[in-house]
Amino acid sequence: QVQLVESGGGLVQAGGSLRLSCVASGRIFSIYNMGWYRQAPGNERELVASMTRNGTTNYAESVKGRFTISRDNAKNTVYLQMNGLKSEDTAVYYCNAMIRTRSLSLQTYQYWGQGTQVTVSS
């Protein structure tokens, strides 16, 4: 079994900052892409940022220049530094990872965290 556990959400004023963390644990051979998605009430889940194992990043246009994704492969952890937060960033943020669980199989599986609430007050 694999678990993704997020932390770092909360309530912050517009213009403030938060740092989200997500740790993957369990039966892990290798982690490929790791990323963050978010879902606001009434909206579909959307990609915020992702990073490959070798460090290639991808950001939603709405967060470019404000959010930074990073990861520590040795700790199976991905971070999301969020600066200049806006009210429209309010959502539940989910960690996502593509994980290879066995050395004898190239099969990868997608896992999700339970989500952490980020609320930005204006």
N, CA, C and O of each residue as an XYZ file, in Angstrom:
488
protein
N       0.823     -1.185      0.000
C       0.000      0.000      0.000
C       0.865      1.246      0.000
O       1.960      1.253      0.564
N       0.376      2.291     -0.629
C       1.078      3.576     -0.678
C       0.153      4.654     -0.116
O      -1.048      4.660     -0.385
N       0.718      5.546      0.651
C      -0.053      6.674      1.195
C       0.635      7.977      0.849
O       1.862      8.072      0.868
N      -0.162      8.971      0.535
C       0.317     10.342      0.369
C      -0.347     11.177      1.455
O      -1.572     11.189      1.575
N       0.453     11.866      2.235
C      -0.080     12.672      3.328
C       0.364     14.114      3.147
O       1.556     14.420      3.149
N      -0.622     14.997      2.989
C      -0.357     16.422      2.813
C      -0.393     17.148      4.155
O      -1.013     16.692      5.116
N       0.278     18.270      4.190
C       0.217     19.160      5.349
C       0.541     20.577      4.885
O       1.079     20.787      3.797
N       0.199     21.545      5.737
C       0.581     22.919      5.446
C      -0.531     23.837      5.016
O      -0.306     25.036      4.851
N      -1.733     23.312      4.829
C      -2.839     24.180      4.442
C      -3.278     25.048      5.602
O      -2.801     24.893      6.726
N      -4.193     25.964      5.320
C      -4.704     26.823      6.376
C      -5.352     28.067      5.820
O      -5.649     28.170      4.630
N      -5.564     29.015      6.727
C      -6.185     30.295      6.384
C      -5.114     31.370      6.338
O      -4.304     31.496      7.257
N      -5.117     32.142      5.261
C      -4.117     33.188      5.105
C      -4.770     34.388      4.420
O      -5.724     34.233      3.658
N      -4.260     35.558      4.691
C      -4.790     36.754      4.036
C      -4.236     36.878      2.616
O      -3.164     36.361      2.300
N      -4.980     37.563      1.787
C      -4.519     37.804      0.427
C      -3.143     38.468      0.453
O      -2.890     39.378      1.244
N      -2.263     37.996     -0.425
C      -0.892     38.473     -0.468
C       0.060     37.661      0.389
O       1.276     37.825      0.297
N      -0.476     36.802      1.205
C       0.353     35.992      2.091
C       0.917     34.759      1.410
O       0.771     34.558      0.204
N       1.566     33.941      2.226
C       2.242     32.748      1.713
C       1.889     31.521      2.550
O       1.585     31.614      3.739
N       1.939     30.388      1.895
C       1.816     29.084      2.553
C       2.745     28.103      1.851
O       3.058     28.264      0.671
N       3.175     27.101      2.576
C       3.987     26.042      1.992
C       3.315     24.709      2.273
O       3.127     24.333      3.430
N       2.956     24.001      1.223
C       2.374     22.681      1.357
C       3.461     21.620      1.222
O       4.424     21.774      0.471
N       3.274     20.542      1.971
C       4.177     19.403      1.885
C       3.366     18.142      1.667
O       2.220     18.045      2.105
N       3.968     17.177      0.988
C       3.322     15.885      0.767
C       4.390     14.798      0.831
O       5.370     14.817      0.087
N       4.176     13.859      1.731
C       5.117     12.754      1.903
C       4.466     11.462      1.433
O       3.347     11.137      1.827
N       5.175     10.737      0.594
C       4.719      9.430      0.130
C       5.399      8.353      0.957
O       6.598      8.428      1.223
N       4.620      7.339      1.365
C       5.181      6.256      2.157
C       4.523      4.942      1.756
O       3.473      4.912      1.113
N       5.180      3.858      2.159
C       4.637      2.537      1.859
C       5.503      1.790      0.862
O       6.724      1.945      0.833
N       4.846      0.975      0.044
C       5.543      0.130     -0.909
C       5.929      0.955     -2.136
O       5.164      1.045     -3.097
N       7.109      1.552     -2.100
C       7.573      2.433     -3.157
C       8.910      1.956     -3.685
O       9.874      1.817     -2.932
N       8.963      1.700     -5.010
C      10.240      1.409     -5.637
C      10.817      2.685     -6.241
O      12.003      2.980     -6.094
N       9.951      3.434     -6.923
C      10.399      4.689     -7.517
C       9.190      5.583     -7.754
O       8.096      5.112     -8.066
N       9.415      6.893     -7.597
C       8.349      7.858     -7.843
C       8.693      8.653     -9.083
O       9.786      9.212     -9.172
N       7.802      8.717    -10.026
C       7.999      9.483    -11.232
C       7.440     10.880    -11.037
O       7.962     11.631    -10.213
N       6.406     11.251    -11.759
C       5.843     12.590    -11.568
C       5.213     12.753    -10.188
O       4.559     11.846     -9.673
N       5.426     13.924     -9.605
C       4.705     14.327     -8.399
C       4.115     15.706     -8.681
O       4.703     16.515     -9.399
N       2.963     15.951     -8.111
C       2.359     17.243     -8.402
C       1.260     17.609     -7.443
O       0.922     16.866     -6.522
N       0.713     18.784     -7.691
C      -0.373     19.324     -6.888
C      -1.540     19.697     -7.803
O      -1.366     20.296     -8.864
N      -2.727     19.322     -7.351
C      -3.960     19.708     -8.003
C      -4.803     20.452     -6.981
O      -4.535     20.394     -5.781
N      -5.811     21.144     -7.458
C      -6.733     21.803     -6.539
C      -8.151     21.739     -7.081
O      -8.389     21.621     -8.283
N      -9.078     21.824     -6.141
C     -10.486     21.797     -6.517
C     -11.252     22.770     -5.630
O     -11.305     22.613     -4.410
N     -11.837     23.762     -6.258
C     -12.687     24.719     -5.563
C     -14.132     24.261     -5.673
O     -14.476     23.523     -6.596
N     -14.981     24.685     -4.749
C     -16.391     24.275     -4.803
C     -17.030     24.612     -6.152
O     -16.931     25.737     -6.642
N     -17.687     23.610     -6.739
C     -18.351     23.814     -8.011
C     -17.459     23.717     -9.228
O     -17.925     23.801    -10.364
N     -16.154     23.537     -8.981
C     -15.200     23.459    -10.089
C     -14.610     22.057    -10.208
O     -14.658     21.263     -9.269
N     -14.057     21.773    -11.379
C     -13.359     20.513    -11.559
C     -11.954     20.611    -10.950
O     -11.406     21.698    -10.766
N     -11.405     19.454    -10.651
C     -10.039     19.415    -10.167
C      -9.102     19.833    -11.287
O      -9.249     19.393    -12.427
N      -8.134     20.688    -10.958
C      -7.218     21.195    -11.966
C      -5.778     21.068    -11.517
O      -5.474     21.105    -10.324
N      -4.899     20.920    -12.488
C      -3.477     20.866    -12.195
C      -2.985     22.240    -11.762
O      -3.301     23.255    -12.381
N      -2.206     22.250    -10.688
C      -1.551     23.477    -10.239
C      -0.092     23.470    -10.684
O       0.383     24.414    -11.314
N       0.608     22.391    -10.346
C       2.016     22.283    -10.715
C       2.442     20.831    -10.621
O       1.900     20.062     -9.827
N       3.417     20.464    -11.439
C       3.951     19.111    -11.376
C       5.443     19.145    -11.651
O       5.969     20.103    -12.218
N       6.111     18.078    -11.237
C       7.551     17.992    -11.424
C       7.934     16.548    -11.699
O       7.495     15.638    -10.996
N       8.757     16.338    -12.725
C       9.254     14.998    -12.991
C      10.380     14.664    -12.026
O      10.845     15.519    -11.271
N      10.801     13.435    -12.061
C      11.860     13.010    -11.151
C      13.158     13.767    -11.400
O      13.926     14.016    -10.472
N      13.398     14.132    -12.653
C      14.655     14.834    -12.953
C      14.503     16.354    -12.882
O      15.427     17.086    -13.237
N      13.344     16.833    -12.425
C      13.214     18.253    -12.116
C      12.487     19.115    -13.127
O      12.401     20.329    -12.944
N      11.968     18.532    -14.176
C      11.206     19.322    -15.146
C       9.858     19.703    -14.535
O       9.139     18.858    -14.002
N       9.532     20.993    -14.623
C       8.310     21.476    -13.984
C       7.271     21.925    -15.004
O       7.576     22.236    -16.155
N       6.028     21.941    -14.526
C       4.908     22.406    -15.332
C       3.964     23.132    -14.388
O       3.626     22.615    -13.323
N       3.536     24.334    -14.778
C       2.672     25.135    -13.925
C       1.405     25.559    -14.678
O       1.424     25.763    -15.892
N       0.320     25.684    -13.935
C      -0.867     26.328    -14.485
C      -0.544     27.804    -14.722
O       0.208     28.412    -13.959
N      -1.111     28.367    -15.772
C      -0.830     29.768    -16.096
C      -1.190     30.692    -14.934
O      -0.525     31.702    -14.703
N      -2.239     30.339    -14.212
C      -2.736     31.210    -13.148
C      -1.802     31.308    -11.951
O      -1.952     32.213    -11.130
N      -0.841     30.394    -11.835
C       0.052     30.417    -10.671
C       1.503     30.695    -11.041
O       2.353     30.819    -10.158
N       1.794     30.793    -12.320
C       3.177     31.042    -12.742
C       3.686     32.339    -12.127
O       2.993     33.356    -12.136
N       4.898     32.292    -11.596
C       5.501     33.455    -10.979
C       5.144     33.631     -9.516
O       5.756     34.442     -8.821
N       4.154     32.875     -9.039
C       3.743     32.978     -7.633
C       4.004     31.688     -6.863
O       4.379     31.732     -5.692
N       3.808     30.542     -7.511
C       3.971     29.250     -6.854
C       5.248     28.585     -7.362
O       5.643     28.759     -8.515
N       5.884     27.818     -6.475
C       7.074     27.063     -6.849
C       6.961     25.642     -6.314
O       6.750     25.430     -5.120
N       7.104     24.684     -7.201
C       7.096     23.279     -6.787
C       8.522     22.794     -6.660
O       9.398     23.178     -7.435
N       8.743     21.946     -5.675
C      10.059     21.338     -5.503
C       9.858     19.958     -4.901
O       8.779     19.635     -4.405
N      10.901     19.152     -4.950
C      10.781     17.822     -4.372
C      12.117     17.354     -3.838
O      13.182     17.776     -4.291
N      12.028     16.465     -2.857
C      13.204     15.831     -2.272
C      13.039     14.343     -2.524
O      12.293     13.667     -1.815
N      13.728     13.833     -3.525
C      13.548     12.430     -3.906
C      13.984     11.475     -2.788
O      13.409     10.398     -2.630
N      14.973     11.862     -2.034
C      15.447     11.000     -0.953
C      14.397     10.849      0.144
O      14.371      9.845      0.855
N      13.538     11.849      0.274
C      12.502     11.834      1.313
C      11.117     11.535      0.750
O      10.131     11.563      1.486
N      11.034     11.250     -0.552
C       9.732     10.986     -1.195
C       8.732     12.107     -0.907
O       7.560     11.858     -0.626
N       9.210     13.314     -0.980
C       8.408     14.476     -0.586
C       8.368     15.514     -1.697
O       9.362     15.774     -2.374
N       7.182     16.097     -1.862
C       7.018     17.205     -2.795
C       6.456     18.394     -2.027
O       5.652     18.234     -1.108
N       6.891     19.585     -2.419
C       6.479     20.817     -1.755
C       5.828     21.758     -2.765
O       6.066     21.677     -3.970
N       5.012     22.640     -2.236
C       4.460     23.712     -3.054
C       4.540     25.001     -2.243
O       3.796     25.187     -1.279
N       5.439     25.878     -2.638
C       5.549     27.182     -2.012
C       4.615     28.133     -2.742
O       4.738     28.345     -3.948
N       3.690     28.695     -1.998
C       2.673     29.574     -2.587
C       2.841     30.975     -2.028
O       2.636     31.207     -0.836
N       3.210     31.898     -2.887
C       3.377     33.298     -2.515
C       2.348     34.147     -3.248
O       1.785     33.737     -4.264
N       2.122     35.312     -2.722
C       1.173     36.211     -3.383
C      -0.203     35.613     -3.550
O      -0.824     35.741     -4.605
N      -0.681     34.954     -2.499
C      -1.955     34.231     -2.607
C      -3.113     35.185     -2.852
O      -3.161     36.301     -2.335
N      -4.043     34.695     -3.663
C      -5.244     35.451     -4.024
C      -6.477     34.672     -3.573
O      -6.409     33.468     -3.322
N      -7.600     35.375     -3.473
C      -8.825     34.696     -3.033
C      -9.195     33.555     -3.980
O      -9.768     32.550     -3.559
N      -8.866     33.716     -5.251
C      -9.191     32.656     -6.221
C      -8.317     31.411     -6.089
O      -8.548     30.412     -6.770
N      -7.318     31.469     -5.218
C      -6.506     30.281     -4.926
C      -7.168     29.399     -3.869
O      -6.693     28.298     -3.590
N      -8.254     29.877     -3.287
C      -8.961     29.093     -2.266
C      -9.489     27.804     -2.869
O     -10.228     27.823     -3.854
N      -9.102     26.676     -2.264
C      -9.487     25.365     -2.784
C      -8.945     24.297     -1.852
O      -8.178     24.579     -0.932
N      -9.358     23.072     -2.108
C      -8.702     21.926     -1.493
C      -7.564     21.511     -2.424
O      -7.767     21.297     -3.619
N      -6.385     21.404     -1.863
C      -5.200     21.059     -2.642
C      -4.861     19.592     -2.421
O      -4.770     19.123     -1.287
N      -4.676     18.880     -3.522
C      -4.391     17.451     -3.479
C      -3.007     17.152     -4.039
O      -2.600     17.691     -5.068
N      -2.316     16.298     -3.351
C      -1.034     15.794     -3.827
C      -1.291     14.595     -4.745
O      -2.213     13.810     -4.523
N      -0.465     14.474     -5.766
C      -0.607     13.392     -6.734
C       0.763     12.841     -7.070
O       1.733     13.591     -7.175
N       0.844     11.525     -7.238
C       2.132     10.926     -7.580
C       1.934      9.693     -8.449
O       0.992      8.922     -8.266
N       2.837      9.530     -9.390
C       2.896      8.314    -10.206
C       4.021      7.461     -9.645
O       5.182      7.870     -9.653
N       3.675      6.265     -9.153
C       4.621      5.481     -8.379
C       4.763      4.080     -8.949
O       3.781      3.411     -9.273
N       5.996      3.665     -9.060
C       6.297      2.276     -9.405
C       6.522      1.550     -8.095
O       7.388      1.935     -7.310
N       5.756      0.509     -7.855
C       5.777     -0.122     -6.538
C       6.657     -1.360     -6.460
O       6.995     -1.820     -5.369
N       7.031     -1.903     -7.625
C       7.784     -3.149     -7.615
C       8.967     -3.075     -8.565
O       8.858     -2.522     -9.660
N      10.095     -3.630     -8.147
C      11.291     -3.610     -8.983
C      11.143     -4.509    -10.197
O      11.777     -4.267    -11.224
N      10.304     -5.559    -10.097
C      10.173     -6.533    -11.186
C       9.089     -6.148    -12.185
O       8.836     -6.887    -13.136
N       8.453     -5.017    -11.985
C       7.404     -4.572    -12.898
C       7.574     -3.100    -13.209
O       7.884     -2.298    -12.327
N       7.367     -2.744    -14.485
C       7.436     -1.343    -14.881
C       6.105     -0.613    -14.683
O       6.008      0.587    -14.942
N       5.106     -1.321    -14.235
C       3.782     -0.726    -14.034
C       3.849      0.394    -13.003
O       4.452      0.243    -11.941
N       3.215      1.528    -13.336
C       3.109      2.630    -12.378
C       1.638      2.838    -12.039
O       0.743      2.507    -12.818
N       1.424      3.383    -10.881
C       0.074      3.615    -10.390
C      -0.044      5.063     -9.935
O       0.924      5.658     -9.461
N      -1.239      5.620    -10.084
C      -1.487      6.989     -9.660
C      -2.105      6.988     -8.267
O      -3.058      6.259     -7.993
N      -1.547      7.812     -7.403
C      -2.044      7.916     -6.039
C      -2.386      9.370     -5.730
O      -1.803     10.305     -6.279
N      -3.370      9.523     -4.813
C      -3.808     10.842     -4.373
C      -3.746     10.950     -2.868
O      -3.969      9.976     -2.150
N      -3.440     12.144     -2.400
C      -3.568     12.418     -0.978
C      -5.004     12.731     -0.632
O      -5.881     12.753     -1.495
N      -5.233     12.973      0.655
C      -6.597     13.199      1.129
C      -7.035     14.640      0.938
O      -8.220     14.949      1.059
N      -6.095     15.522      0.642
C      -6.415     16.921      0.412
C      -6.191     17.775      1.641
O      -6.373     17.325      2.772
N      -5.791     19.019      1.401
C      -5.623     19.990      2.473
C      -6.252     21.308      2.029
O      -6.051     21.762      0.903
N      -7.013     21.906      2.931
C      -7.764     23.114      2.594
C      -6.855     24.339      2.650
O      -6.121     24.546      3.617
N      -6.920     25.134      1.607
C      -6.260     26.440      1.580
C      -7.341     27.493      1.392
O      -8.079     27.471      0.407
N      -7.428     28.406      2.338
C      -8.422     29.469      2.274
C      -7.719     30.815      2.320
O      -6.956     31.097      3.244
N      -7.981     31.643      1.318
C      -7.357     32.958      1.231
C      -8.445     34.011      1.418
O      -9.389     34.101      0.633
N      -8.291     34.795      2.463
C      -9.285     35.833      2.753
C      -8.865     37.150      2.107
O      -7.688     37.510      2.111
N      -9.834     37.851      1.562
C      -9.525     39.126      0.885
C      -9.752     40.310      1.810
O      -9.543     41.455      1.410
